Amino acid sequence: NNNPTQKKGRKKFIFSGLLKCARCGCSITPEIKKGKHVYYSCTNGKKICERQYIKEEDLLKPVKRFLRQIKLDDEQVSNIVVYLKKNHESQALYHKKKVGEIEQKHKEAQQNIERSSTKYRKITRPSDKR
């Protein structure tokens, strides 16, 4: 399978899930060629397109041109920085909470294992009748 976007833990691609073929409407998906170059092509799900590849670099050129035209004043930059900091803090709190929940579940599971182990030892231990 040359489509790494379908497998967990694989590289994320800039345009994954964003592009559709102008001819047939199928998804345009990324593939790595020669171990390092990223190319996009139509999945040809409707079997009406010829597989033509376009370099990710070529897809990025108009995006980069557009981004170079954006000019932000100091206040806009400041607002963006404040937003990003708040967003980061919010995410950090969320992850801290989730880690705490997981740690609590782990602790409970360990206690259940210990209780079960203790019960098992009591059941399997020969009784002392003297």
A tleap script that builds the chain and sets N, CA, C and O, in Angstrom:
source leaprc.protein.ff14SB
mol = sequence {
  NASN ASN ASN PRO THR GLN LYS LYS GLY ARG
  LYS LYS PHE ILE PHE SER GLY LEU LEU LYS
  CYS ALA ARG CYS GLY CYS SER ILE THR PRO
  GLU ILE LYS LYS GLY LYS HIE VAL TYR TYR
  SER CYS THR ASN GLY LYS LYS ILE CYS GLU
  ARG GLN TYR ILE LYS GLU GLU ASP LEU LEU
  LYS PRO VAL LYS ARG PHE LEU ARG GLN ILE
  LYS LEU ASP ASP GLU GLN VAL SER ASN ILE
  VAL VAL TYR LEU LYS LYS ASN HIE GLU SER
  GLN ALA LEU TYR HIE LYS LYS LYS VAL GLY
  GLU ILE GLU GLN LYS HIE LYS GLU ALA GLN
  GLN ASN ILE GLU ARG SER SER THR LYS TYR
  ARG LYS ILE THR ARG PRO SER ASP LYS CARG
}
set mol.1.N position { 0.853 -1.188 0.000 }
set mol.1.CA position { 0.000 0.000 0.000 }
set mol.1.C position { 0.891 1.240 0.000 }
set mol.1.O position { 1.626 1.481 0.957 }
set mol.2.N position { 0.824 2.013 -1.059 }
set mol.2.CA position { 1.630 3.230 -1.181 }
set mol.2.C position { 0.953 4.447 -0.599 }
set mol.2.O position { 1.476 5.553 -0.732 }
set mol.3.N position { -0.194 4.287 0.041 }
set mol.3.CA position { -0.939 5.428 0.563 }
set mol.3.C position { -0.770 5.513 2.071 }
set mol.3.O position { -1.562 4.932 2.813 }
set mol.4.N position { 0.260 6.234 2.544 }
set mol.4.CA position { 0.549 6.299 3.969 }
set mol.4.C position { -0.513 7.015 4.786 }
set mol.4.O position { -0.511 6.900 6.011 }
set mol.5.N position { -1.419 7.749 4.155 }
set mol.5.CA position { -2.441 8.459 4.929 }
set mol.5.C position { -3.455 7.485 5.513 }
set mol.5.O position { -4.219 7.858 6.402 }
set mol.6.N position { -3.477 6.255 5.037 }
set mol.6.CA position { -4.440 5.275 5.497 }
set mol.6.C position { -3.936 4.490 6.714 }
set mol.6.O position { -4.708 3.751 7.324 }
set mol.7.N position { -2.683 4.634 7.069 }
set mol.7.CA position { -2.115 3.855 8.160 }
set mol.7.C position { -1.801 4.740 9.344 }
set mol.7.O position { -1.285 5.848 9.193 }
set mol.8.N position { -2.118 4.240 10.523 }
set mol.8.CA position { -1.869 4.989 11.739 }
set mol.8.C position { -0.371 5.147 11.991 }
set mol.8.O position { 0.423 4.250 11.710 }
set mol.9.N position { -0.011 6.300 12.521 }
set mol.9.CA position { 1.381 6.534 12.873 }
set mol.9.C position { 2.267 6.910 11.700 }
set mol.9.O position { 3.485 7.003 11.851 }
set mol.10.N position { 1.684 7.125 10.552 }
set mol.10.CA position { 2.464 7.478 9.382 }
set mol.10.C position { 2.546 8.988 9.236 }
set mol.10.O position { 1.860 9.735 9.933 }
set mol.11.N position { 3.397 9.420 8.317 }
set mol.11.CA position { 3.612 10.835 8.028 }
set mol.11.C position { 2.298 11.515 7.655 }
set mol.11.O position { 1.469 10.947 6.944 }
set mol.12.N position { 2.126 12.718 8.139 }
set mol.12.CA position { 0.965 13.524 7.752 }
set mol.12.C position { 1.376 14.386 6.567 }
set mol.12.O position { 2.492 14.903 6.516 }
set mol.13.N position { 0.465 14.534 5.624 }
set mol.13.CA position { 0.741 15.294 4.425 }
set mol.13.C position { -0.069 16.585 4.427 }
set mol.13.O position { -1.192 16.623 4.929 }
set mol.14.N position { 0.502 17.628 3.869 }
set mol.14.CA position { -0.082 18.963 3.894 }
set mol.14.C position { -1.492 18.998 3.306 }
set mol.14.O position { -2.389 19.611 3.885 }
set mol.15.N position { -1.690 18.354 2.177 }
set mol.15.CA position { -2.968 18.457 1.466 }
set mol.15.C position { -3.880 17.236 1.651 }
set mol.15.O position { -4.869 17.100 0.930 }
set mol.16.N position { -3.568 16.352 2.596 }
set mol.16.CA position { -4.376 15.149 2.795 }
set mol.16.C position { -5.839 15.500 3.041 }
set mol.16.O position { -6.161 16.313 3.907 }
set mol.17.N position { -6.710 14.876 2.268 }
set mol.17.CA position { -8.141 15.053 2.437 }
set mol.17.C position { -8.698 16.369 1.919 }
set mol.17.O position { -9.894 16.624 2.062 }
set mol.18.N position { -7.866 17.207 1.325 }
set mol.18.CA position { -8.311 18.533 0.881 }
set mol.18.C position { -8.560 18.638 -0.620 }
set mol.18.O position { -9.287 19.527 -1.063 }
set mol.19.N position { -7.977 17.760 -1.393 }
set mol.19.CA position { -8.017 17.916 -2.848 }
set mol.19.C position { -8.918 16.886 -3.510 }
set mol.19.O position { -8.961 15.721 -3.114 }
set mol.20.N position { -9.643 17.351 -4.538 }
set mol.20.CA position { -10.494 16.482 -5.358 }
set mol.20.C position { -10.080 16.651 -6.812 }
set mol.20.O position { -9.654 17.729 -7.226 }
set mol.21.N position { -10.207 15.597 -7.566 }
set mol.21.CA position { -9.877 15.619 -8.994 }
set mol.21.C position { -10.899 16.490 -9.733 }
set mol.21.O position { -12.107 16.324 -9.560 }
set mol.22.N position { -10.411 17.403 -10.542 }
set mol.22.CA position { -11.292 18.294 -11.317 }
set mol.22.C position { -12.059 17.512 -12.385 }
set mol.22.O position { -13.141 17.926 -12.800 }
set mol.23.N position { -11.514 16.410 -12.821 }
set mol.23.CA position { -12.147 15.644 -13.905 }
set mol.23.C position { -13.242 14.710 -13.396 }
set mol.23.O position { -14.343 14.692 -13.945 }
set mol.24.N position { -12.941 13.922 -12.333 }
set mol.24.CA position { -13.906 12.897 -11.902 }
set mol.24.C position { -14.456 13.119 -10.495 }
set mol.24.O position { -15.439 12.484 -10.111 }
set mol.25.N position { -13.832 14.014 -9.720 }
set mol.25.CA position { -14.317 14.283 -8.371 }
set mol.25.C position { -13.778 13.350 -7.302 }
set mol.25.O position { -14.104 13.510 -6.126 }
set mol.26.N position { -12.958 12.379 -7.686 }
set mol.26.CA position { -12.366 11.466 -6.694 }
set mol.26.C position { -11.296 12.201 -5.885 }
set mol.26.O position { -10.847 13.282 -6.266 }
set mol.27.N position { -10.904 11.611 -4.788 }
set mol.27.CA position { -9.876 12.214 -3.934 }
set mol.27.C position { -8.519 12.220 -4.622 }
set mol.27.O position { -8.193 11.344 -5.423 }
set mol.28.N position { -7.743 13.239 -4.279 }
set mol.28.CA position { -6.344 13.312 -4.692 }
set mol.28.C position { -5.549 12.912 -3.450 }
set mol.28.O position { -5.690 13.532 -2.396 }
set mol.29.N position { -4.731 11.897 -3.570 }
set mol.29.CA position { -4.012 11.384 -2.404 }
set mol.29.C position { -2.500 11.448 -2.596 }
set mol.29.O position { -2.003 11.414 -3.722 }
set mol.30.N position { -1.772 11.543 -1.472 }
set mol.30.CA position { -0.311 11.624 -1.543 }
set mol.30.C position { 0.343 10.247 -1.549 }
set mol.30.O position { -0.189 9.275 -1.013 }
set mol.31.N position { 1.496 10.201 -2.164 }
set mol.31.CA position { 2.348 9.012 -2.136 }
set mol.31.C position { 3.794 9.483 -2.061 }
set mol.31.O position { 4.147 10.539 -2.585 }
set mol.32.N position { 4.615 8.690 -1.408 }
set mol.32.CA position { 6.047 8.979 -1.358 }
set mol.32.C position { 6.716 8.149 -2.444 }
set mol.32.O position { 6.553 6.931 -2.507 }
set mol.33.N position { 7.465 8.827 -3.290 }
set mol.33.CA position { 8.192 8.154 -4.367 }
set mol.33.C position { 9.689 8.277 -4.110 }
set mol.33.O position { 10.170 9.311 -3.647 }
set mol.34.N position { 10.399 7.230 -4.412 }
set mol.34.CA position { 11.857 7.180 -4.235 }
set mol.34.C position { 12.254 7.501 -2.795 }
set mol.34.O position { 13.341 8.019 -2.539 }
set mol.35.N position { 11.354 7.184 -1.857 }
set mol.35.CA position { 11.666 7.320 -0.443 }
set mol.35.C position { 11.640 8.716 0.135 }
set mol.35.O position { 11.784 8.878 1.347 }
set mol.36.N position { 11.456 9.757 -0.718 }
set mol.36.CA position { 11.506 11.097 -0.143 }
set mol.36.C position { 10.633 12.124 -0.839 }
set mol.36.O position { 10.278 13.126 -0.218 }
set mol.37.N position { 10.274 11.927 -2.086 }
set mol.37.CA position { 9.496 12.912 -2.821 }
set mol.37.C position { 8.009 12.622 -2.676 }
set mol.37.O position { 7.571 11.483 -2.834 }
set mol.38.N position { 7.234 13.666 -2.372 }
set mol.38.CA position { 5.793 13.507 -2.207 }
set mol.38.C position { 5.091 13.943 -3.490 }
set mol.38.O position { 5.281 15.054 -3.984 }
set mol.39.N position { 4.276 13.033 -4.009 }
set mol.39.CA position { 3.487 13.299 -5.205 }
set mol.39.C position { 2.020 13.046 -4.889 }
set mol.39.O position { 1.691 12.182 -4.077 }
set mol.40.N position { 1.145 13.804 -5.537 }
set mol.40.CA position { -0.292 13.613 -5.387 }
set mol.40.C position { -0.866 13.146 -6.711 }
set mol.40.O position { -0.393 13.533 -7.779 }
set mol.41.N position { -1.900 12.303 -6.628 }
set mol.41.CA position { -2.567 11.848 -7.844 }
set mol.41.C position { -4.007 11.471 -7.522 }
set mol.41.O position { -4.359 11.225 -6.368 }
set mol.42.N position { -4.834 11.431 -8.570 }
set mol.42.CA position { -6.231 11.015 -8.437 }
set mol.42.C position { -6.261 9.533 -8.076 }
set mol.42.O position { -5.481 8.740 -8.605 }
set mol.43.N position { -7.157 9.172 -7.182 }
set mol.43.CA position { -7.296 7.757 -6.815 }
set mol.43.C position { -7.924 6.949 -7.948 }
set mol.43.O position { -7.861 5.719 -7.957 }
set mol.44.N position { -8.527 7.654 -8.898 }
set mol.44.CA position { -9.153 7.029 -10.065 }
set mol.44.C position { -10.204 6.002 -9.645 }
set mol.44.O position { -10.324 4.935 -10.246 }
set mol.45.N position { -10.955 6.341 -8.610 }
set mol.45.CA position { -11.981 5.434 -8.103 }
set mol.45.C position { -13.078 5.143 -9.109 }
set mol.45.O position { -13.721 4.096 -9.031 }
set mol.46.N position { -13.305 6.044 -10.050 }
set mol.46.CA position { -14.361 5.852 -11.058 }
set mol.46.C position { -13.817 5.259 -12.356 }
set mol.46.O position { -14.565 5.027 -13.305 }
set mol.47.N position { -12.507 5.017 -12.385 }
set mol.47.CA position { -11.835 4.389 -13.532 }
set mol.47.C position { -11.991 5.187 -14.828 }
set mol.47.O position { -12.126 4.612 -15.908 }
set mol.48.N position { -11.971 6.526 -14.708 }
set mol.48.CA position { -12.075 7.343 -15.918 }
set mol.48.C position { -10.878 8.277 -16.102 }
set mol.48.O position { -10.784 8.973 -17.114 }
set mol.49.N position { -9.973 8.295 -15.139 }
set mol.49.CA position { -8.798 9.181 -15.220 }
set mol.49.C position { -7.535 8.379 -15.493 }
set mol.49.O position { -7.435 7.203 -15.145 }
set mol.50.N position { -6.588 9.035 -16.114 }
set mol.50.CA position { -5.244 8.468 -16.208 }
set mol.50.C position { -4.478 8.962 -15.001 }
set mol.50.O position { -4.640 10.113 -14.595 }
set mol.51.N position { -3.665 8.132 -14.433 }
set mol.51.CA position { -2.913 8.503 -13.236 }
set mol.51.C position { -1.825 9.492 -13.610 }
set mol.51.O position { -0.841 9.128 -14.254 }
set mol.52.N position { -1.999 10.734 -13.210 }
set mol.52.CA position { -0.996 11.768 -13.425 }
set mol.52.C position { -0.564 12.277 -12.069 }
set mol.52.O position { -1.394 12.531 -11.196 }
set mol.53.N position { 0.725 12.425 -11.895 }
set mol.53.CA position { 1.275 12.838 -10.612 }
set mol.53.C position { 1.696 14.295 -10.640 }
set mol.53.O position { 2.177 14.804 -11.653 }
set mol.54.N position { 1.503 14.960 -9.493 }
set mol.54.CA position { 1.969 16.344 -9.346 }
set mol.54.C position { 2.761 16.431 -8.045 }
set mol.54.O position { 2.343 15.919 -7.007 }
set mol.55.N position { 3.904 17.085 -8.125 }
set mol.55.CA position { 4.761 17.224 -6.946 }
set mol.55.C position { 4.087 18.111 -5.904 }
set mol.55.O position { 3.415 19.084 -6.243 }
set mol.56.N position { 4.275 17.765 -4.648 }
set mol.56.CA position { 3.757 18.586 -3.565 }
set mol.56.C position { 4.326 20.002 -3.654 }
set mol.56.O position { 3.629 20.977 -3.376 }
set mol.57.N position { 5.590 20.106 -4.042 }
set mol.57.CA position { 6.234 21.421 -4.196 }
set mol.57.C position { 5.460 22.302 -5.181 }
set mol.57.O position { 5.300 23.503 -4.960 }
set mol.58.N position { 4.984 21.691 -6.270 }
set mol.58.CA position { 4.237 22.450 -7.268 }
set mol.58.C position { 2.875 22.886 -6.733 }
set mol.58.O position { 2.389 23.965 -7.075 }
set mol.59.N position { 2.267 22.061 -5.907 }
set mol.59.CA position { 0.995 22.437 -5.281 }
set mol.59.C position { 1.185 23.571 -4.278 }
set mol.59.O position { 0.284 24.383 -4.071 }
set mol.60.N position { 2.355 23.619 -3.663 }
set mol.60.CA position { 2.626 24.640 -2.650 }
set mol.60.C position { 2.951 26.016 -3.240 }
set mol.60.O position { 2.787 27.028 -2.558 }
set mol.61.N position { 3.402 26.068 -4.476 }
set mol.61.CA position { 3.824 27.351 -5.068 }
set mol.61.C position { 2.749 28.433 -5.003 }
set mol.61.O position { 3.041 29.533 -4.533 }
set mol.62.N position { 1.508 28.170 -5.457 }
set mol.62.CA position { 0.497 29.241 -5.367 }
set mol.62.C position { 0.119 29.577 -3.924 }
set mol.62.O position { -0.225 30.720 -3.620 }
set mol.63.N position { 0.181 28.604 -3.054 }
set mol.63.CA position { -0.122 28.846 -1.641 }
set mol.63.C position { 0.931 29.786 -1.052 }
set mol.63.O position { 0.599 30.734 -0.339 }
set mol.64.N position { 2.177 29.519 -1.352 }
set mol.64.CA position { 3.260 30.368 -0.854 }
set mol.64.C position { 3.162 31.781 -1.407 }
set mol.64.O position { 3.381 32.750 -0.681 }
set mol.65.N position { 2.828 31.906 -2.707 }
set mol.65.CA position { 2.655 33.238 -3.301 }
set mol.65.C position { 1.555 34.013 -2.577 }
set mol.65.O position { 1.710 35.197 -2.279 }
set mol.66.N position { 0.451 33.336 -2.301 }
set mol.66.CA position { -0.661 33.973 -1.614 }
set mol.66.C position { -0.262 34.403 -0.197 }
set mol.66.O position { -0.570 35.517 0.227 }
set mol.67.N position { 0.420 33.522 0.525 }
set mol.67.CA position { 0.808 33.831 1.899 }
set mol.67.C position { 1.787 35.006 1.969 }
set mol.67.O position { 1.755 35.781 2.924 }
set mol.68.N position { 2.649 35.140 0.972 }
set mol.68.CA position { 3.594 36.261 0.945 }
set mol.68.C position { 2.877 37.604 0.823 }
set mol.68.O position { 3.416 38.637 1.219 }
set mol.69.N position { 1.674 37.587 0.280 }
set mol.69.CA position { 0.915 38.823 0.090 }
set mol.69.C position { 0.215 39.287 1.370 }
set mol.69.O position { -0.210 40.438 1.465 }
set mol.70.N position { 0.099 38.404 2.336 }
set mol.70.CA position { -0.607 38.757 3.564 }
set mol.70.C position { 0.290 39.634 4.440 }
set mol.70.O position { 1.421 39.275 4.769 }
set mol.71.N position { -0.242 40.766 4.795 }
set mol.71.CA position { 0.488 41.696 5.669 }
set mol.71.C position { -0.342 41.908 6.932 }
set mol.71.O position { -1.523 42.244 6.852 }
set mol.72.N position { 0.266 41.716 8.078 }
set mol.72.CA position { -0.413 41.901 9.357 }
set mol.72.C position { 0.222 43.054 10.113 }
set mol.72.O position { 1.445 43.190 10.151 }
set mol.73.N position { -0.623 43.882 10.716 }
set mol.73.CA position { -0.070 44.945 11.556 }
set mol.73.C position { 0.241 44.374 12.944 }
set mol.73.O position { -0.097 43.228 13.240 }
set mol.74.N position { 0.881 45.176 13.783 }
set mol.74.CA position { 1.319 44.718 15.109 }
set mol.74.C position { 0.157 44.229 15.967 }
set mol.74.O position { 0.292 43.240 16.687 }
set mol.75.N position { -0.982 44.914 15.896 }
set mol.75.CA position { -2.142 44.518 16.701 }
set mol.75.C position { -2.666 43.151 16.271 }
set mol.75.O position { -3.020 42.328 17.115 }
set mol.76.N position { -2.717 42.909 14.967 }
set mol.76.CA position { -3.173 41.616 14.467 }
set mol.76.C position { -2.231 40.499 14.906 }
set mol.76.O position { -2.670 39.425 15.318 }
set mol.77.N position { -0.945 40.766 14.811 }
set mol.77.CA position { 0.046 39.774 15.248 }
set mol.77.C position { -0.119 39.500 16.735 }
set mol.77.O position { -0.087 38.348 17.169 }
set mol.78.N position { -0.297 40.562 17.515 }
set mol.78.CA position { -0.493 40.416 18.961 }
set mol.78.C position { -1.733 39.584 19.262 }
set mol.78.O position { -1.693 38.704 20.121 }
set mol.79.N position { -2.828 39.850 18.567 }
set mol.79.CA position { -4.061 39.082 18.771 }
set mol.79.C position { -3.871 37.611 18.432 }
set mol.79.O position { -4.383 36.737 19.131 }
set mol.80.N position { -3.150 37.345 17.382 }
set mol.80.CA position { -2.877 35.956 16.989 }
set mol.80.C position { -2.032 35.265 18.057 }
set mol.80.O position { -2.302 34.122 18.423 }
set mol.81.N position { -1.017 35.955 18.551 }
set mol.81.CA position { -0.152 35.390 19.589 }
set mol.81.C position { -0.967 35.077 20.840 }
set mol.81.O position { -0.816 34.003 21.422 }
set mol.82.N position { -1.832 36.008 21.261 }
set mol.82.CA position { -2.670 35.787 22.444 }
set mol.82.C position { -3.574 34.580 22.230 }
set mol.82.O position { -3.701 33.730 23.111 }
set mol.83.N position { -4.200 34.507 21.065 }
set mol.83.CA position { -5.077 33.376 20.756 }
set mol.83.C position { -4.311 32.056 20.811 }
set mol.83.O position { -4.778 31.089 21.413 }
set mol.84.N position { -3.137 32.016 20.184 }
set mol.84.CA position { -2.355 30.780 20.157 }
set mol.84.C position { -1.908 30.363 21.554 }
set mol.84.O position { -1.899 29.175 21.876 }
set mol.85.N position { -1.538 31.332 22.381 }
set mol.85.CA position { -1.143 31.011 23.760 }
set mol.85.C position { -2.318 30.431 24.539 }
set mol.85.O position { -2.168 29.429 25.238 }
set mol.86.N position { -3.488 31.059 24.421 }
set mol.86.CA position { -4.681 30.552 25.113 }
set mol.86.C position { -5.033 29.158 24.619 }
set mol.86.O position { -5.362 28.273 25.410 }
set mol.87.N position { -4.964 28.970 23.322 }
set mol.87.CA position { -5.270 27.670 22.742 }
set mol.87.C position { -4.294 26.611 23.251 }
set mol.87.O position { -4.697 25.498 23.589 }
set mol.88.N position { -3.026 26.959 23.302 }
set mol.88.CA position { -2.014 26.033 23.809 }
set mol.88.C position { -2.276 25.694 25.275 }
set mol.88.O position { -2.208 24.530 25.668 }
set mol.89.N position { -2.577 26.713 26.084 }
set mol.89.CA position { -2.869 26.482 27.506 }
set mol.89.C position { -4.088 25.586 27.666 }
set mol.89.O position { -4.104 24.688 28.509 }
set mol.90.N position { -5.106 25.834 26.854 }
set mol.90.CA position { -6.320 25.025 26.906 }
set mol.90.C position { -6.010 23.564 26.556 }
set mol.90.O position { -6.491 22.646 27.220 }
set mol.91.N position { -5.222 23.364 25.534 }
set mol.91.CA position { -4.852 22.003 25.139 }
set mol.91.C position { -4.014 21.338 26.220 }
set mol.91.O position { -4.197 20.158 26.518 }
set mol.92.N position { -3.100 22.092 26.803 }
set mol.92.CA position { -2.254 21.534 27.863 }
set mol.92.C position { -3.109 21.098 29.053 }
set mol.92.O position { -2.887 20.027 29.618 }
set mol.93.N position { -4.090 21.929 29.436 }
set mol.93.CA position { -4.982 21.557 30.539 }
set mol.93.C position { -5.799 20.316 30.199 }
set mol.93.O position { -5.968 19.426 31.034 }
set mol.94.N position { -6.299 20.263 28.976 }
set mol.94.CA position { -7.075 19.105 28.532 }
set mol.94.C position { -6.233 17.829 28.626 }
set mol.94.O position { -6.687 16.812 29.152 }
set mol.95.N position { -5.011 17.896 28.114 }
set mol.95.CA position { -4.147 16.717 28.126 }
set mol.95.C position { -3.754 16.333 29.554 }
set mol.95.O position { -3.670 15.148 29.879 }
set mol.96.N position { -3.516 17.321 30.396 }
set mol.96.CA position { -3.193 17.040 31.792 }
set mol.96.C position { -4.364 16.324 32.472 }
set mol.96.O position { -4.164 15.373 33.227 }
set mol.97.N position { -5.587 16.793 32.196 }
set mol.97.CA position { -6.779 16.170 32.756 }
set mol.97.C position { -6.906 14.728 32.271 }
set mol.97.O position { -7.172 13.823 33.061 }
set mol.98.N position { -6.713 14.519 30.968 }
set mol.98.CA position { -6.831 13.174 30.397 }
set mol.98.C position { -5.760 12.237 30.951 }
set mol.98.O position { -6.035 11.068 31.220 }
set mol.99.N position { -4.546 12.745 31.119 }
set mol.99.CA position { -3.479 11.925 31.704 }
set mol.99.C position { -3.858 11.530 33.130 }
set mol.99.O position { -3.653 10.385 33.531 }
set mol.100.N position { -4.411 12.471 33.894 }
set mol.100.CA position { -4.860 12.177 35.256 }
set mol.100.C position { -5.937 11.104 35.276 }
set mol.100.O position { -5.916 10.213 36.125 }
set mol.101.N position { -6.883 11.189 34.335 }
set mol.101.CA position { -7.944 10.184 34.252 }
set mol.101.C position { -7.365 8.811 33.927 }
set mol.101.O position { -7.770 7.805 34.509 }
set mol.102.N position { -6.432 8.776 33.012 }
set mol.102.CA position { -5.803 7.503 32.638 }
set mol.102.C position { -5.008 6.942 33.809 }
set mol.102.O position { -5.058 5.740 34.074 }
set mol.103.N position { -4.280 7.796 34.507 }
set mol.103.CA position { -3.524 7.341 35.677 }
set mol.103.C position { -4.459 6.781 36.740 }
set mol.103.O position { -4.138 5.778 37.377 }
set mol.104.N position { -5.613 7.417 36.940 }
set mol.104.CA position { -6.589 6.931 37.917 }
set mol.104.C position { -7.132 5.564 37.499 }
set mol.104.O position { -7.252 4.666 38.333 }
set mol.105.N position { -7.456 5.399 36.229 }
set mol.105.CA position { -7.947 4.108 35.731 }
set mol.105.C position { -6.880 3.035 35.878 }
set mol.105.O position { -7.173 1.894 36.234 }
set mol.106.N position { -5.636 3.416 35.600 }
set mol.106.CA position { -4.525 2.463 35.762 }
set mol.106.C position { -4.397 2.036 37.212 }
set mol.106.O position { -4.227 0.853 37.506 }
set mol.107.N position { -4.480 3.003 38.121 }
set mol.107.CA position { -4.400 2.708 39.557 }
set mol.107.C position { -5.523 1.766 39.978 }
set mol.107.O position { -5.290 0.815 40.724 }
set mol.108.N position { -6.739 2.027 39.502 }
set mol.108.CA position { -7.880 1.170 39.822 }
set mol.108.C position { -7.687 -0.234 39.257 }
set mol.108.O position { -8.008 -1.223 39.916 }
set mol.109.N position { -7.166 -0.315 38.045 }
set mol.109.CA position { -6.914 -1.623 37.439 }
set mol.109.C position { -5.862 -2.392 38.233 }
set mol.109.O position { -6.002 -3.594 38.456 }
set mol.110.N position { -4.812 -1.697 38.656 }
set mol.110.CA position { -3.777 -2.347 39.470 }
set mol.110.C position { -4.365 -2.860 40.784 }
set mol.110.O position { -4.042 -3.964 41.225 }
set mol.111.N position { -5.227 -2.058 41.406 }
set mol.111.CA position { -5.872 -2.489 42.658 }
set mol.111.C position { -6.763 -3.703 42.422 }
set mol.111.O position { -6.792 -4.616 43.247 }
set mol.112.N position { -7.492 -3.725 41.303 }
set mol.112.CA position { -8.329 -4.882 40.977 }
set mol.112.C position { -7.486 -6.127 40.762 }
set mol.112.O position { -7.855 -7.219 41.194 }
set mol.113.N position { -6.358 -5.960 40.096 }
set mol.113.CA position { -5.452 -7.092 39.878 }
set mol.113.C position { -4.940 -7.609 41.219 }
set mol.113.O position { -4.902 -8.818 41.449 }
set mol.114.N position { -4.549 -6.698 42.098 }
set mol.114.CA position { -4.042 -7.100 43.409 }
set mol.114.C position { -5.116 -7.828 44.211 }
set mol.114.O position { -4.842 -8.858 44.826 }
set mol.115.N position { -6.346 -7.292 44.208 }
set mol.115.CA position { -7.448 -7.956 44.937 }
set mol.115.C position { -7.717 -9.337 44.361 }
set mol.115.O position { -7.890 -10.298 45.111 }
set mol.116.N position { -7.753 -9.446 43.039 }
set mol.116.CA position { -7.996 -10.737 42.396 }
set mol.116.C position { -6.877 -11.718 42.715 }
set mol.116.O position { -7.118 -12.898 42.971 }
set mol.117.N position { -5.656 -11.210 42.695 }
set mol.117.CA position { -4.507 -12.053 43.000 }
set mol.117.C position { -4.574 -12.553 44.432 }
set mol.117.O position { -4.277 -13.718 44.696 }
set mol.118.N position { -4.960 -11.690 45.357 }
set mol.118.CA position { -5.083 -12.075 46.770 }
set mol.118.C position { -6.170 -13.135 46.933 }
set mol.118.O position { -5.966 -14.126 47.634 }
set mol.119.N position { -7.321 -12.936 46.292 }
set mol.119.CA position { -8.409 -13.912 46.360 }
set mol.119.C position { -7.965 -15.247 45.773 }
set mol.119.O position { -8.272 -16.300 46.331 }
set mol.120.N position { -7.251 -15.212 44.659 }
set mol.120.CA position { -6.787 -16.424 44.007 }
set mol.120.C position { -5.840 -17.191 44.920 }
set mol.120.O position { -5.927 -18.413 45.036 }
set mol.121.N position { -4.918 -16.446 45.580 }
set mol.121.CA position { -3.974 -17.109 46.488 }
set mol.121.C position { -4.705 -17.760 47.650 }
set mol.121.O position { -4.325 -18.853 48.071 }
set mol.122.N position { -5.737 -17.127 48.178 }
set mol.122.CA position { -6.519 -17.694 49.272 }
set mol.122.C position { -7.240 -18.961 48.832 }
set mol.122.O position { -7.329 -19.925 49.592 }
set mol.123.N position { -7.758 -18.959 47.598 }
set mol.123.CA position { -8.492 -20.119 47.089 }
set mol.123.C position { -7.554 -21.279 46.818 }
set mol.123.O position { -7.891 -22.425 47.114 }
set mol.124.N position { -6.398 -21.007 46.268 }
set mol.124.CA position { -5.488 -22.080 45.858 }
set mol.124.C position { -4.558 -22.532 46.970 }
set mol.124.O position { -3.899 -23.561 46.821 }
set mol.125.N position { -4.478 -21.804 48.082 }
set mol.125.CA position { -3.616 -22.175 49.192 }
set mol.125.C position { -4.244 -23.323 49.964 }
set mol.125.O position { -5.412 -23.235 50.342 }
set mol.126.N position { -3.513 -24.386 50.206 }
set mol.126.CA position { -4.086 -25.483 51.016 }
set mol.126.C position { -4.358 -24.996 52.429 }
set mol.126.O position { -3.562 -24.266 53.021 }
set mol.127.N position { -5.484 -25.412 52.947 }
set mol.127.CA position { -5.839 -24.966 54.314 }
set mol.127.C position { -5.071 -25.760 55.345 }
set mol.127.O position { -4.783 -26.942 55.158 }
set mol.128.N position { -4.746 -25.095 56.432 }
set mol.128.CA position { -4.011 -25.734 57.528 }
set mol.128.C position { -5.026 -26.256 58.539 }
set mol.128.O position { -5.639 -25.464 59.255 }
set mol.129.N position { -5.221 -27.599 58.612 }
set mol.129.CA position { -6.132 -28.200 59.594 }
set mol.129.C position { -5.296 -29.099 60.498 }
set mol.129.O position { -4.931 -30.207 60.105 }
set mol.130.N position { -4.999 -28.644 61.672 }
set mol.130.CA position { -4.214 -29.443 62.614 }
set mol.130.C position { -4.905 -29.542 63.913 }
set mol.130.O position { -4.397 -30.177 64.837 }
savepdb mol mol.pdb
quit
